[in-house]
Amino acid sequence: MAIITAHELTVGYGTTEVLRDLSFAVPEGLITTVVGVSGSGKSTLLKTLAGLLPPLGGGFDFAGRRVDYLSDASLRDLYAKIGVLYQDGALLNGLTLYENVALPVRMHYPELPEDVVRDMVFAGLSQVEMAASAEKFPSELSGGMRKRGALARALVLDPELVFCDEPSSGLDPITSSRLDDLLLQLKERFKMTLVVVTHELRSIERVADRVLLLGDGGIRFSGEYAGLAATDDAFIRTFFLRKARHDDT
Amino acid sequence: MSGIPSVANPSETIVLPKKLRTAEIAGLLAKIGRLTASGSVTLDFREVEDFDNATLAFLRHIEHCLPGVTVADVPEALAQAESSFAKRPPGTCWPETPAAPPSGSHAGRFFQVMADKFLARVQLMGRFLAMFGDEVFHVGQYLRKRRGVYPGETWNQMFFMGYRSFPIVCLLIFLVGVTISITSVQQLRLFGADIYIADLVGIAMLRELAPLMTGVILAGKVGAAVTAELASMTVLEEVDALRTMGVVPEKFLMVPRLIAITLVVPLLVAMADVVGIFGGVVVARVSFGMLPSAFIREMITSVDWTDFGWGLVKTVVFGWAVVVGAGFKGLTVGRSAEEVGRATTESVVLSVTMIIIIDCIFAFILY
């Protein structure tokens, strides 16, 4: 079953269309990677699906219900079911890591006692191996730690779907690989659905169940990762050729 | 001399050197300019072996922009490189040909530009007023439900806006009190009316100077800080992160600041009244020996509690204008670091302008 179904979705900024007439589905319980060259509209699509940027045309259903950008209730409903890992983490700099992770809990459930909040926060931080840094401020953390902390914040309310915007960007291969492990763990142990925007071929190969390849203002490929090998499309072959060369070395 | 092309034939054929890179081309252009003034020129490329992007751009320049220059014997390697060189957009010769004058009369174009700017301002003002209305709603909703704001944030903001602003407000208002007293006492002395310095300072401070100066100081200190902070958060996607957590940033970030300014501004302006009047007392005592008790007795014959009260009310309105204006600029900033600085400057200008307009409206209503 698809958690997101897009119907002729057009996304962009103001009057500038970045991607036109996209129709695709994001299946539940799998990792879908959104890939494409820089500037192909990956992050714009993610912002639209995360309820931050109104579509310029068409629309999409989340868990079977159409998302209405003009309705606060519809957007609130969407936000309650998703978590977003931003490219640089986007932790609030004025709060400690603990307070950052506790923020969504405190905002949505102010009646919860502090010891319950504390347990929830430490469960989230332990999941990403960041419990020891709970009292640190984001400025005291490395890039990888900030991303793991931000992932803990995105997961603390058990969302149905997690969007990850370039989780590996700017990270060394080891940290990147640990983050990939975490994403796989979320899928396998917690049956979570993930949409990962990336252009890291190693990461795609490792985590992707499905691939949505963007290019020329539309979708160039949508399907299972294994299906990429069978395609004759020159653009797709060029895009993934780098992977083959990379693997050879 | 290497690098400088030689004029092989005075009848305007230039044989270009083996090495034709940026530096050689720069020297060559002036020579071509001189020669084309008196006729056509042929550039012989046969010896060119060492070239770069400037050479390729130069070939394009000749083709598009130098009609009096002919190219001869371009080597195969150079021709191939030129054919794969990035295409130039049309109409980019230098010096550029002047654009065709826009249609319509000067007056018509002037009014068109003015109308566009006016409509853009009206649109901006509409968005600002909408945000102002939203903030009133958010504060009301928070006071009823006590949700949607981070616990303790209002205290942090009160500390920053009140305690941290207190020394600079006191210092500046004291100096303003001293300055207007010194200026006024000399004029009043001409009429033997020195004693009325107390009335003048009292009225000026309570009704105008303390609220206005406090508002302007808050615009510079608090307004700029709020815009810079919120704009940085917007650029760093922290505001987007709040939104996707289901938190309303316009409430989460603005309500604590608005409640804080509402609570601390009356205290600040009350202290500013006292300090400003104290400046007048000091000048009166030093310049003509007036006792502080006499100063106060005289002052309260011309001012009353309504002057003090309206001063407080005015400053709360100024405070809201500063914080909402700063929030508006901070939350509507673009995505680059450069825009953070621009938004901060615009925020201070917007706040000071609003304070003066609001003060003017109050003056019409009250006096």
Interface residues (C-beta under 8 A of the other chain):
Chain A: K47 A50 G51 L52 R76 Y79 A80 I82 G83 V84 Y86 Q87 D88 A90 L91 L92 N93 L95 L103 P104 R106 M107 H108 P110 A150 R153
Chain B: R146 R147 G148 Y150 P151 M233 L236 E237 E238 D240 A241 L242 R243 T244 M245 G246 V247 F252
